[in-house]
Amino acid sequence: MPEQNPLPFPDEAPSMGMAPSGGEASPPPRPPVGRQAKRPLWARFLGWLVDPWLELKVEPEDPAKYTDGQSVCYVLEDYGLSNALILEKACRQAGLPSALIPLPGDPIGRKRAYLALSRRNNNALIPEMHVARSYSDSLAKLLRAHRAHPEMDVRLVPVSIFVGRAPDRNSGWFSVLFSENWVIVGRFRRLLAILLNGRSTIVRFAQPVSLRATVDEGLPPERTVRKLSRVLRTHFRRIRAAVIGPDLSTRRMLIDKVLAAASVREAVADQARRDNSKMEDAWKKAHSYACEIAADFSHPVVRSASFILKPIWNRIYRGVLVHHLEKLKAEAPGHEVIYVPSHRSHMDYLLLSYLLYERGTVPPHIVAGINLNLPVVGTLLRKGGAFFIRRSIRGNMLYSAVLSEYVARLVAGGYSIEYFVEGGRSRTGRLMQPKGGMISMTIRAFLRQPTRPVLFQPVYIGYEKLMEGRSYLDELSGKPKEKESIWQLITSIPRVLRSNYGQVVVNFGETIHLDRMLAEHAPEWNGEAVPEEEKPTWLSRTTNVLADKIQVNINRAADVNPINLLALALLSTPKRAMSESDLIAQIALNKIVLAELPYSDRVTVTPHSPEEIIAHAEEIGMLNRVKHPLGDILRVDEENAVLLSYFRNNVLHLFTTLSWVACCFQNSRRMYQRTLVQVGRSMYPFLQAELFLPWSGDEFAERIERTIALFVREGLLQSSRTEDGISIYRSQSQDDEVFRLRAIGYSLQQAFERYYITISVLVKNGPGKLGATELESLCQQAAQRLSLLYAQAAPEFFDKSLFRGFIQKLRELKLVWPDENNKLLFDEQLNTLAKDAKFILGRELRHTIERISPEATARIGNGSETSADAQAPKDSA
């Protein structure tokens, strides 16, 4: 488990300690030999009394490692008998020193080892007796003792207690009324909360603060105690906001604030002028937009949904694994968290919110498409934190102003937000090119009020089987996407509940700090607030860089599950079938190379053996076994083969360098290492743009060399040193090693075929003949024809968006450029890139691609356009 970050002090805060307060010194302490006395009798009796009602989840898992044998004093947010009993139980459970046995010398003078920043005012009815203090007397006494006795060194450990936070263990909906919130409750309400929700109590320990280091700073006593108290209060507020969320305003109040904003009032006035209508009518339109957008977050609904979802997850999934969440919990306090997960299923919304809530973090407000605002379902999603936006807002200035202001209010209010930067669900399994709309709104919201730092949290969600698998098959085969409906949802429920969807893994990637991104990519920004009407020139550039960084970090948190490994192996064969022994060997090899050449420290790989992986795939219906006297054959049918290409694409990026090196030996037996590296560097920009790879050109070259060394160690390749350099070669015979090498290389083969199709179509037509949209259409047709005439390809082979991305990268690298008519020009550099294809593609395949390319372009010259060609000018316009 990762270590928790230290208490997050502000710039002016003392560094891991404080100076003493004034006043008389406390009695000299005894040497810190440990607290061996027994707990008070009352504590033991009351502890025994409440023990059946309390079940604690202590965070982190091993807080005892923070104490290091030093004397410890715990700090609570407020006093209370229940807090003392819960703290004592947590200390015993975690192996920490007791909170009810005094420190050596009892410097606090209260026969205990904990203090609190505030208490209930017992004299509230007699105002004259109430003395307002901004700090704790016990804290001041403890600091005075350190000032008087230089040998003293007590560690201050902040402890946050939340009763009734974990939703899955509560006894009923009535307990929601007594769950943890921002209101300081009385003794009777606290008692009811423990009786109803005590078995779902979270106790979170923070890293200790050295009071000796604090005292040694030498600040004035009064200033020191006030500063430490302020820092501790800030810490407790941050932890509380991270666990139960910000202090929520009502939906109506938030809508009123949005409509009262200057930018929205100005947009309303502009709308009235454009429509030649009354201001009242334009305001009603803005109000309807705000109501259409705004979430209506409800803790009771979220709590109730958690009860309903838990048995559903247990029925349809064989476990939901979560990795690296503790790293986010340590980093999130004090930040506005923006969750940016991959998007492969409608279940992404529910899974992430449920997991965060179940593990003690407030679920985010989720950006959802307006197509999900169905009767009943839309209301429930809105109550769960969803806010709905239209797919396109171009040209609707009033709607854009309302949406931007709403997002800005969420960011300024400390609400966590979740959105999918891809804009929609991936139908091919690979990450799609990001859309920057919501990212731009988030950045602008931060720039308006740059006080609360923003943290982007990429999340990878991996499935073994998709609920939408059949609809994806239909869409990939050319059928139009079905519109979501309440009837469609109702009729799908029985089928879903009868199915086994395997295991789900949710990996939290490396966070991205917005302020650091701005410092690196927008040095023109001086840290001051940017008015809403200003449009910084660097905003678009920074948005694009941030969007790509998010996708890169999602890929760096990938999970390799059994179905991913199965797909990588089986789809490398013409018949999508292998003998059992060959399949076991190929899966084992893929696991070895992932371990020997790690992609990232956040990538996770299934611990199951190849035999267990095969058995699991058969269990969930993804693999068929054909009995044979010479040994069983394992295969997938045509429908599952298309779905397996989806799961192969999930992890394709992890095998990029492995596949590149293996591809180079598909049609060549021997190559010099420097040639492998040189050609790899020339192809890397295109692979990087398509697969969101994290390395620079030099890092990719170094990784190629490490891959070659690994293949040599595994016996897949051999090397020898000659006068001209290091020669790399494969076996001449068709042995098992050659078979496995080809299987590794196959996963990238079709990407290089797409690249060559694009270059071939360009070269055959000549410079200045094709626009970008025309080129996309022709490349798609050529790829479809190649797939029909020769080996069946995966559906994404002729995905127009992949050709579009490659053409865009050609333009960025100045290998092609538009003329005055937006037709693409190029020179000999493109021919040089085409010549590199001989290292990867066989002569016959290159000839085939060159032969079918003129056939496709000839249709335009003869005036016999296909439907796609006929649409090209319209798309260009």
PyMOL commands that set and color helices and strands:
alter all, ss='L'
color gray80, all
select helices_A, chain A and resi 41-53+63-66+81-94+127-129+137-148+167-169+173-178+187-200+211-215+221-244+251-260+262-275+279-293+299-316+325-331+347-358+370-372+377-383+397-412+437-448+469-476+486-498+514-521+539-555+562-570+580-596+610-619+638-650+652-663+673-691+697-713+736-765+772-789+795-798+800-812+828-839+843-861+867-876
alter helices_A, ss='H'
color red, helices_A
select strands_A, chain A and resi 56-59+71-76+114-116+154-163+201-205+209-210+320-323+336-341+365-369+386-389+417-418+454-463+504-508+512-513+559-560+577-579+604-605+624-626+633-635+670-672+718-722+725-729+816-818+824-826
alter strands_A, ss='S'
color yellow, strands_A
deselect
rebuild
show_as cartoon
